């Protein structure tokens, strides 16, 4: 998602303009490589995949989807890891040059979070530690281009380490105030209990889910740079840009596959590839509010991510839920599953709801 206009409350970060407009012009709001053991837990491995048929997707189908996405955007997909790799300046200070290719209207807040996490991992320089949890506070909008990360190691322990990162434009630029602050915990794998307490949502697999790309003139996806890096498919929820869509539960689920695979040194999904797709929660709010003349955008105040497992799969289901919106604010959450039914991560977010047009509706979607 994108940073909001600078006229917003400086708490802003990652959301496209969202709309509950019946006209169908709504955009649908959509973010150190670990080297632990990588062993799949016995409890998790025993979980049957609800999308077993989809797990064997043909290479030709994937190639066709990739070609459609590339044709719908001005350039082909880029590598998240390449575009968010820091250059060390001195201990505790790192530089980035983030291209606009990861924009919604402004850079995805999840991608900015990935930049900060990579700086944290570079400062720790401990490949046994892997990302376990992180919270990002979005303070002011950050543009694409040169950025600097100041990293403070709060504790570098044997089992866990905590790091703080401030990401901002370089000193002396037009606005060099802090854009975001991140607190992250990196841990090493240890012996402990293994509990599976959640079940994957009952939605179609990626092979049976339609692409977010279609020929409708109001579909925003082909115009948003962020989406050129993904094969993205709708598993749950309406096409919010097509007139006549129906309100439903405040939930949305989408399959994401990076067109340039994001892998760590052990060949697993790079945990730093999770924030960009976790930062996709406002669409669930639109789904719950339903079509009307009301339009809004929902920039992030914060984004918290907990990474609970590893995967070697490419397809990831992001299942989002808008739990509550009130008094100009909203909260959301997301579960990220692989296509074998393994829970990979859980995220939460609070959002600033900026009214653009119409009267904010009052809706009880809890019984849908």
C-alpha positions in Angstrom: 0.0 0.0 0.0 1.0 3.6 -0.2 1.8 6.4 2.0 -1.1 8.9 2.2 -0.8 12.5 1.0 1.3 14.6 3.4 -1.8 16.6 4.4 -2.9 13.5 6.4 -2.0 13.2 10.1 1.7 12.2 10.1 0.7 8.8 11.1 0.5 7.5 7.8 1.8 4.7 5.7 0.5 2.0 3.6 -2.8 2.1 1.9 -4.3 2.8 -1.4 -7.4 4.9 -1.5 -10.3 2.5 -0.7 -13.8 2.9 -1.8 -17.2 1.5 -1.0 -18.6 3.3 -4.1 -21.2 1.5 -6.2 -19.7 3.0 -9.3 -17.0 0.3 -9.1 -14.2 2.9 -9.2 -12.9 1.7 -5.9 -9.3 0.6 -5.6 -8.9 -2.6 -3.6 -6.4 -1.7 -0.8 -3.7 -3.8 -0.5 3.6 -5.7 2.1 18.1 -11.1 7.8 17.2 -14.2 5.9 16.7 -16.7 8.7 19.0 -19.7 8.8 17.4 -21.7 11.6 16.9 -25.4 11.3 14.1 -25.2 8.7 12.7 -28.4 10.0 8.9 -28.7 9.6 7.2 -29.4 12.9 5.5 -32.8 13.3 2.2 -31.2 14.3 2.3 -28.8 11.3 3.5 -31.4 8.8 0.6 -33.6 9.8 -1.9 -30.9 8.7 -3.6 -32.0 5.5 -3.6 -29.3 2.8 -7.0 -28.0 1.9 -5.6 -27.0 -1.5 -3.8 -30.2 -2.4 -5.1 -30.1 -6.0 -3.8 -26.5 -6.4 -0.4 -27.4 -5.0 0.4 -29.1 -8.3 -0.3 -26.0 -10.5 1.1 -26.4 -14.0 4.1 -24.4 -15.1 2.2 -23.3 -18.2 -0.6 -21.8 -16.1 1.9 -19.8 -13.9 3.7 -18.6 -17.0 0.5 -17.5 -18.6 -0.5 -15.5 -15.4 3.0 -13.9 -15.3 2.7 -12.9 -18.9 -0.7 -11.3 -18.3 0.6 -9.4 -15.3 3.6 -8.1 -17.2 1.4 -7.1 -20.1 -0.8 -5.1 -17.8 2.0 -3.1 -16.3 4.7 -0.9 -17.8 7.7 -3.0 -16.8 8.3 -6.5 -15.6 8.6 -7.7 -12.1 11.5 -6.8 -9.9 13.2 -8.5 -7.0 12.2 -7.4 -3.5 15.4 -8.6 -2.0 17.5 -6.7 -4.6 15.5 -3.5 -4.2 15.6 -3.6 -0.3 19.2 -4.6 0.3 21.0 -2.0 2.4 24.4 -0.5 1.7 26.5 -0.1 4.9 27.8 3.5 5.5 29.2 2.9 8.9 28.2 0.8 11.9 24.6 1.5 12.7 23.9 3.4 9.5 22.7 2.0 6.2 21.5 3.4 2.9 18.9 2.3 0.4 17.6 3.5 -3.0 14.1 2.3 -3.2 12.6 2.4 -6.7 9.0 3.7 -7.3 8.2 0.2 -8.7 7.0 -0.7 -5.2 4.5 2.1 -5.0 0.8 2.2 -4.6 0.5 6.0 -4.7 3.7 6.1 -2.6 5.9 3.2 -1.5 4.2 0.2 0.2 4.5 0.5 3.9 5.2 -3.2 4.0 8.1 -2.8 1.6 9.5 0.1 3.8 9.2 -2.3 6.8 11.2 -4.8 4.8 14.0 -2.2 4.3 14.1 -1.5 8.0 14.2 -5.3 8.8 17.1 -5.9 6.4 19.1 -3.1 8.0 18.4 -4.6 11.4 19.6 -8.0 10.3 22.7 -6.5 8.7 23.6 -4.8 11.9 23.1 -8.0 14.0 25.2 -10.0 11.4 24.2 -13.2 13.1 22.8 -15.8 10.6 21.5 -18.1 13.3 19.0 -15.5 14.3 15.8 -15.2 12.3 12.9 -12.7 12.3 10.3 -13.6 14.9 8.3 -10.4 15.4 8.3 -6.8 14.5 6.2 -3.6 15.0 6.5 -0.6 12.7 5.1 2.8 13.6 4.5 4.9 10.5 5.3 8.5 11.4 5.4 10.5 8.1 5.2 9.6 4.5 8.4 8.3 2.9 9.0 8.9 -0.9 10.8 6.5 -3.2 14.4 7.2 -3.7 17.3 7.5 -1.3 16.6 6.5 2.3 18.8 6.0 5.4 18.3 3.6 8.3 19.8 4.2 11.8 20.0 0.9 13.7 20.4 0.5 17.4 20.9 -3.0 18.9 19.0 -3.0 22.1 20.2 -6.5 23.1 22.2 -9.1 21.3 21.6 -12.3 23.3 22.1 -16.0 22.9 18.5 -16.9 22.3 17.0 -13.6 21.2 18.1 -10.1 20.1 16.1 -6.9 19.9 16.8 -4.0 17.5 15.4 -0.6 16.9 15.5 1.1 13.4 14.6 4.6 12.3 14.1 5.0 8.5 14.1 8.4 6.9 15.3 10.4 3.8 19.0 11.4 4.0 19.9 14.5 6.1 19.6 17.7 4.1 16.8 16.5 1.9 13.5 18.3 1.7 12.0 16.3 4.5 14.5 14.3 6.5 12.3 13.7 9.5 11.8 10.1 10.7 9.4 8.3 8.4 9.0 5.1 10.4 10.3 3.5 13.6 10.7 -0.3 13.9 11.2 -2.6 16.8 12.1 -6.2 15.9 13.0 -9.4 17.7 15.2 -12.0 16.1 15.4 -15.5 17.7 17.2 -18.8 17.2 15.2 -22.0 17.1 15.0 -23.9 20.4 13.4 -27.0 21.8 9.8 -26.4 22.9 6.2 -27.4 22.6 4.6 -27.6 19.1 0.9 -26.5 19.0 -1.4 -26.0 16.0 -4.3 -23.9 17.2 -5.7 -22.4 14.0 -7.2 -23.9 10.8 -6.8 -22.5 7.3 -9.9 -20.7 5.9 -12.3 -22.5 3.7 -11.5 -20.9 0.4 -10.5 -22.1 -3.1 -6.9 -22.8 -3.9 -4.9 -20.6 -6.3 -5.7 -22.7 -9.4 -9.4 -22.2 -8.7 -9.2 -18.4 -7.8 -9.5 -15.7 -10.4 -6.7 -13.2 -11.0 -7.1 -9.7 -9.8 -6.5 -8.6 -13.4 -9.4 -8.3 -15.8 -10.5 -6.1 -18.6 -12.9 -3.9 -16.5 -12.1 -0.2 -17.0 -12.3 0.5 -13.3 -9.9 -2.2 -12.2 -7.0 -0.4 -10.6 -4.5 -3.3 -10.4 -3.0 -2.9 -13.8 -2.1 0.7 -13.0 -0.6 0.1 -9.6 3.2 -0.6 -9.8 3.1 -2.8 -6.7 1.1 -5.5 -8.4 3.5 -6.0 -11.3 5.6 -8.1 -8.9 2.9 -10.7 -8.0 0.5 -13.2 -9.4 -2.4 -12.2 -7.2 -5.7 -14.1 -7.1 -9.0 -13.6 -5.3 -9.9 -16.4 -3.0 -12.6 -14.6 -0.9 -14.4 -11.3 -1.4 -15.9 -9.3 -4.3 -14.3 -7.6 -7.2 -14.7 -4.2 -5.6 -14.3 -2.3 -8.8 -17.3 -3.9 -10.6 -20.7 -2.2 -10.2 -23.2 -4.4 -8.4 -20.8 -6.1 -6.0 -22.3 -7.2 -2.7 -21.5 -6.4 0.9 -20.4 -9.4 3.0 -18.4 -10.2 6.1 -15.5 -7.8 6.7 -13.1 -10.4 5.3 -11.0 -10.8 2.2 -8.5 -13.5 1.1 -6.0 -13.4 -1.7 -3.3 -15.6 -3.0 0.0 -14.0 -3.6 3.0 -15.4 -5.5 6.2 -13.4 -6.0 7.0 -13.4 -9.7 10.7 -13.2 -8.7 10.9 -15.9 -6.0 12.1 -14.6 -2.6 14.3 -17.3 -1.0 16.7 -17.3 1.9 20.1 -19.1 1.9 18.4 -22.4 2.8 15.9 -22.2 -0.1 12.9 -21.3 2.0 10.7 -18.3 1.7 12.6 -15.2 2.8 10.8 -14.0 6.0 11.4 -10.4 4.9 9.1 -11.0 2.0 6.1 -11.2 4.3 5.5 -7.5 5.3 4.5 -6.4 1.8 1.7 -8.9 1.5 0.7 -8.6 5.2 0.1 -4.9 4.6 -3.1 -5.5 2.6 -5.9 -5.2 5.2 -8.2 -2.2 4.2 -9.9 -4.2 1.5 -11.7 -6.3 4.2 -13.1 -3.0 5.6 -14.4 -2.1 2.2 -16.0 -5.5 1.8 -17.8 -5.2 5.2 -19.1 -1.6 4.6 -20.5 -2.6 1.2 -21.2 -0.4 -1.9 -22.4 3.1 -1.4 -21.4 6.7 -2.2 -18.9 6.7 0.7 -15.2 6.7 -0.3 -12.2 6.7 2.0 -8.5 5.8 2.2 -7.0 4.0 5.2 -3.3 4.7 5.7 -1.6 2.7 8.4 -0.7 3.9 11.8 1.3 0.7 12.5 1.9 -2.8 11.3 2.9 -5.7 13.6 4.1 -9.1 12.2 4.6 -12.4 14.0 6.4 -15.1 12.0 5.6 -18.5 13.3 6.9 -21.0 10.7 8.9 -21.4 7.5 7.8 -22.7 4.1 9.4 -23.7 0.8 6.1 -23.0 -1.1 5.6 -20.1 -3.5 1.8 -19.5 -3.1 0.8 -17.6 0.1 -2.8 -17.0 1.2 -3.3 -13.6 2.9 -6.6 -13.8 4.8 -7.6 -10.4 6.2 -10.3 -9.3 8.7 -11.5 -5.9 9.7 -12.5 -6.3 13.3 -13.8 -2.8 14.1 -14.0 0.7 12.6 -15.1 3.6 14.8 -14.6 7.3 15.2 -12.3 7.7 12.2 -10.0 4.7 13.1 -10.0 1.0 12.2 -8.2 -2.2 13.2 -7.4 -5.2 11.0 -5.6 -8.5 11.2 -4.2 -11.0 8.7 -3.2 -14.6 8.7 -0.7 -15.8 6.1 -0.9 -19.5 5.0 1.0 -21.5 2.5 -0.8 -23.7 0.0 -0.2 -26.8 2.1 -2.3 -25.3 4.9 0.6 -24.2 7.1 0.2 -21.0 9.1 3.3 -18.9 8.4 2.6 -15.5 10.0 0.0 -13.4 11.7 -0.3 -9.6 11.5 -2.3 -6.8 13.0 -2.7 -3.1 12.0 -4.5 0.1 13.0 -5.5 2.5 10.4 -6.5 6.2 10.1 -9.7 6.4 8.0 -9.7 9.5 5.9 -13.0 10.4 4.4 -13.0 11.4 0.8 -16.6 11.5 -0.3 -20.1 10.6 1.0 -21.4 10.0 4.5 -19.6 7.3 6.6 -22.1 4.4 6.9 -23.0 2.6 10.1 -22.9 -1.1 9.5 -23.1 -4.2 11.7 -21.5 -6.9 9.6 -20.8 -9.2 12.6 -23.7 -11.7 11.7 -22.8 -12.0 8.0 
